[in-house]
Amino acid sequence: MNKKSKLGLCFIVGIVLISAMAYLLFGAQESGKSLGSLLICGACFLALLAYINKIKNL
């Protein structure tokens, strides 16, 4: 995969993660489970940002 397609895939994954975090923040019913899932999604999003930064610096 070239750099442009990797960045496009990261963009799509980022949109999905942001949508999941918005659902967990505003739509989930059980607050304990949703908070844990929100933290996991946030950690995945930060890892994705680090990966994007790594790709851009290549």
N, C-alpha and C positions, 0 to 999 in steps of 0.2 A: 504494500500500500504506500502511496506517496503521501507527502505532507498535507496536501490539500484535502484528500479524502479522509485522512485521520482527523483533521480539524473539523470537517463536516460531520463525521460520526460523533465526535466529542460534543459538538453543538446539539445534536439530536439527543444524546444521553443527558446533557445538561438541562434541556427543556423538560425531559421526562422526570429528572430528579427534582426540579423546581416545582413541577406539577404535583408530584408525590408529597413534597414538603408542604405545599399549600393545602392539599387535602388533609394531611395529618394535623395541620395547625387549625384549620377551620371546620372540617367536616367529620372528623373521627369522633366516635362516641365515648370510648374508654380512654380516659386521660392518661392512665399509667402506661398502657401499651403504646399509645400514640406518641407520648413523650420519648420513650425509648426508641421507637422507630424513627422519630424525627431526628434524634441525635445520630442514629446510624446513617440516615440519608444525608445529614449535614456533613458527616465525616467522609462519606463517599463523594460528595460534591467538592469538598476541599481537596481530596485526592485527585479528582478530575481536573481541578484548576492547576494543581502542581504538574500533572501530566501534560496539560495544554502548554504551560510555561516551558516545559522540557522540550516539547515538539517545536515550539516557536524559536527556541534558541539553537536548534540544530542547523 
